Amino acid sequence: MAAHPLRWALMTELAGSDRRVRELVAAVGEPQNLVSYHLRLLRSAGLVVARRSTFDGRDTYYHLDLSRCATAFGDAATALHPNLAPVRRAWPNGSSVLFLCTGNSARSPMAEALLRHRAHDVDVASAGSHPAPRMNPHAVRVLREDYDIDLGPRTPRSLDALRGRRFDHVITLCDKVREVPRDHGAAVTTHWSLPDPSGAAYPEFRRVAKDIDTRLEFLSP
């Protein structure tokens, strides 16, 4: 499935960031109907997942199913040679990552806490374009119950509070935030199209937190 040149090109694009069809069309230089056809095949194989944008319902974001890809490619490597196990790279000393969403009350603080829990030597921060007045209690609860992380007395932070700070990686978790152009300097920018769980019940927070944690597991230094 992945060996087809166009499908490999599409997966390579999606390895860097979640993309819409028109962005993939521009990136690979192929007609939209052909790109859509191969995306459909990748989805049927379980390697790519689609999700409707929460900012503009006419848009659909595509992303790699990282766990499925890791298993599939790992199995293929093992079938070729038993010692071809994937090797994870360590984060360089002094690396810094910024997570952005709208309210900084659920998705981005969960991502900040989960990455800090995984990589103690990485400078991690999060912020919101329009910070909420307080942290969402479901976000606090899911970190405490599922990941044994205590956020403590944290309040949502505005992006303006980080003005002047430079980051190596900036990851947007909200379709709305991504659509507003911002200058992040030399930072590597990535988009993860995640639904806003704020108005949903607790199980949705668990699902979003699991999605974030899976993406962090495969986040490239």
Phi and psi in degrees as a GROMACS rama.xvg file:
@    title "Ramachandran Plot"
@    xaxis  label "Phi"
@    yaxis  label "Psi"
@TYPE xy
-80.0522  -13.8854  ALA-2
-74.1113  -18.7936  ALA-3
-63.3981  131.002  HIS-4
-55.035  -41.4173  PRO-5
-72.2469  -40.7226  LEU-6
-65.4074  -36.6882  ARG-7
-64.7633  -40.5581  TRP-8
-63.0242  -40.7853  ALA-9
-65.7288  -42.9174  LEU-10
-65.772  -35.8065  MET-11
-63.3443  -41.5973  THR-12
-62.9143  -43.7819  GLU-13
-72.7765  -17.9019  LEU-14
-68.723  -24.7562  ALA-15
-89.7202  -29.7106  GLY-16
-172.215  155.463  SER-17
-67.3281  140.177  ASP-18
-134.032  154.625  ARG-19
-92.9715  164.407  ARG-20
-57.6667  -45.1168  VAL-21
-64.7237  -29.9361  ARG-22
-72.2948  -37.0229  GLU-23
-68.6754  -38.4359  LEU-24
-58.4433  -46.4775  VAL-25
-66.3446  -36.3313  ALA-26
-71.5038  -39.3937  ALA-27
-98.3505  -11.4502  VAL-28
68.8801  34.1307  GLY-29
-123.127  158.683  GLU-30
-61.8762  151.991  PRO-31
-61.969  -39.6038  GLN-32
-64.1475  -34.3054  ASN-33
-71.9745  -41.9401  LEU-34
-62.1951  -44.8971  VAL-35
-62.2665  -38.4031  SER-36
-61.5786  -47.0188  TYR-37
-73.0475  -31.1738  HIS-38
-63.1045  -38.2331  LEU-39
-62.806  -40.3305  ARG-40
-66.0624  -41.4801  LEU-41
-65.388  -36.257  LEU-42
-67.421  -41.0327  ARG-43
-64.9156  -28.0986  SER-44
-83.802  -6.34855  ALA-45
80.2506  11.8937  GLY-46
-89.0891  -23.307  LEU-47
-129.258  142.412  VAL-48
-121.882  144.389  VAL-49
-114.886  144.93  ALA-50
-145.131  133.817  ARG-51
-66.8126  136.353  ARG-52
-64.8038  138.197  SER-53
-83.7653  -10.2322  THR-54
-91.9316  -46.4346  PHE-55
-131.974  105.532  ASP-56
-61.4653  -11.7828  GLY-57
-80.3339  -14.6233  ARG-58
-97.495  148.669  ASP-59
-125.782  131.77  THR-60
-99.991  139.174  TYR-61
-110.839  143.025  TYR-62
-147.067  159.074  HIS-63
-72.5389  140.794  LEU-64
-82.1774  94.4394  ASP-65
-62.9617  -40.4751  LEU-66
-64.4884  -44.2476  SER-67
-64.2486  -43.1383  ARG-68
-62.3926  -44.019  CYS-69
-60.5187  -43.8068  ALA-70
-65.2968  -46.5681  THR-71
-64.535  -47.8818  ALA-72
-71.1925  -34.3528  PHE-73
-63.7484  -42.3642  GLY-74
-63.3952  -40.2015  ASP-75
-64.8798  -42.6378  ALA-76
-63.8673  -42.9739  ALA-77
-65.1689  -36.0586  THR-78
-64.4544  -33.2492  ALA-79
-76.8023  -43.6705  LEU-80
-159.26  129.93  HIS-81
-62.777  -20.1092  PRO-82
-97.1412  10.2289  ASN-83
-89.2981  49.7772  LEU-84
-77.8989  141.794  ALA-85
-65.3324  144.455  PRO-86
-113.444  124.141  VAL-87
-84.2778  136.728  ARG-88
-87.7679  146.346  ARG-89
-85.1146  152.927  ALA-90
-71.0893  135.124  TRP-91
-64.727  148.317  PRO-92
-59.0189  137.132  ASN-93
83.5897  6.79158  GLY-94
-64.9835  149.019  SER-95
-135.577  141.01  SER-96
-134.86  135.18  VAL-97
-118.89  129.276  LEU-98
-105.143  133.432  PHE-99
-124.168  138.156  LEU-100
-146.022  -163.887  CYS-101
-82.131  -58.8468  THR-102
-93.8329  -13.8745  GLY-103
52.9858  35.9857  ASN-104
-119.198  -6.45493  SER-105
-145.502  -75.4904  ALA-106
-62.1879  -54.7847  ARG-107
-69.0696  -40.4397  SER-108
-67.5468  -31.2491  PRO-109
-64.8941  -43.3562  MET-110
-63.5  -42.2949  ALA-111
-59.2259  -48.6922  GLU-112
-66.6715  -39.5103  ALA-113
-69.1009  -39.6474  LEU-114
-69.5723  -40.1209  LEU-115
-61.2274  -34.8574  ARG-116
-68.647  -33.4696  HIS-117
-82.5793  -41.7299  ARG-118
-126.862  94.2382  ALA-119
-68.1425  -24.2766  HIS-120
-91.2991  3.27909  ASP-121
-95.1339  135.089  VAL-122
-81.4884  110.136  ASP-123
-117.59  139.149  VAL-124
-143.885  163.991  ALA-125
-144.947  157.194  SER-126
-159.111  169.298  ALA-127
-130.245  149.278  GLY-128
-70.8814  -33.0241  SER-129
-137.022  81.1585  HIS-130
-57.6803  139.515  PRO-131
-74.785  161.499  ALA-132
-68.3767  -25.5278  PRO-133
-153.249  163.848  ARG-134
-66.9615  144.76  MET-135
-72.6608  124.966  ASN-136
-61.0018  -29.7663  PRO-137
-66.6014  -36.0826  HIS-138
-65.1222  -43.1555  ALA-139
-61.3939  -42.734  VAL-140
-66.382  -44.6626  ARG-141
-66.8404  -34.8857  VAL-142
-66.5813  -39.2541  LEU-143
-71.8999  -45.4267  ARG-144
-80.4892  -37.0816  GLU-145
-96.4892  -24.083  ASP-146
-127.324  1.36371  TYR-147
56.3045  43.0427  ASP-148
-116.835  125.774  ILE-149
-103.362  115.989  ASP-150
-73.1928  -22.7099  LEU-151
71.4282  -162.199  GLY-152
-79.992  68.6783  PRO-153
-96.6623  142.519  ARG-154
-122.19  147.919  THR-155
-56.4634  145.03  PRO-156
-119.1  142.208  ARG-157
-82.2245  148.905  SER-158
-60.2317  -30.4426  LEU-159
-61.327  -27.8303  ASP-160
-68.3466  -16.9975  ALA-161
-104.79  10.6466  LEU-162
-57.8001  130.97  ARG-163
97.2775  -21.0848  GLY-164
-79.8142  142.299  ARG-165
-109.675  140.271  ARG-166
-126.822  149.735  PHE-167
-76.78  -35.8205  ASP-168
-131.416  135.254  HIS-169
-123.244  121.237  VAL-170
-118.432  117.661  ILE-171
-90.7482  136.153  THR-172
-112.891  3.55241  LEU-173
-131.853  128.46  CYS-174
-60.4026  -36.177  ASP-175
-65.1427  -45.2717  LYS-176
-63.3573  -37.6623  VAL-177
-64.213  -31.9437  ARG-178
-75.0248  -13.5849  GLU-179
-95.908  111.18  VAL-180
-60.9329  135.033  PRO-181
-140.229  147.858  ARG-182
-91.878  111.815  ASP-183
-107.546  20.7542  HIS-184
62.7824  -131.809  GLY-185
-89.1478  6.69979  ALA-186
-63.7832  145.079  ALA-187
-77.497  121.559  VAL-188
-101.902  138.03  THR-189
-137.409  146.181  THR-190
-119.861  130.115  HIS-191
-114.561  112.538  TRP-192
-81.6741  97.5574  SER-193
-115.467  138.41  LEU-194
-67.6742  148.378  PRO-195
-79.4978  114.433  ASP-196
-83.7249  -1.39511  PRO-197
-54.0087  -38.6664  SER-198
-93.7953  9.13911  GLY-199
-104.452  174.224  ALA-200
-80.3055  172.001  ALA-201
-55.7653  -40.1459  TYR-202
-57.1934  -30.4914  PRO-203
-68.8116  -35.5141  GLU-204
-64.1406  -39.1308  PHE-205
-64.9911  -39.9903  ARG-206
-65.7768  -44.9514  ARG-207
-65.5957  -41.7486  VAL-208
-62.0899  -39.5477  ALA-209
-65.7842  -40.2882  LYS-210
-61.3249  -46.5597  ASP-211
-60.939  -45.8439  ILE-212
-64.0674  -37.1823  ASP-213
-64.5565  -44.2643  THR-214
-63.4905  -38.4469  ARG-215
-65.3246  -34.2362  LEU-216
-59.5328  -32.6309  GLU-217
-108.013  10.4668  PHE-218
-65.8291  126.207  LEU-219
-82.7179  130.244  SER-220
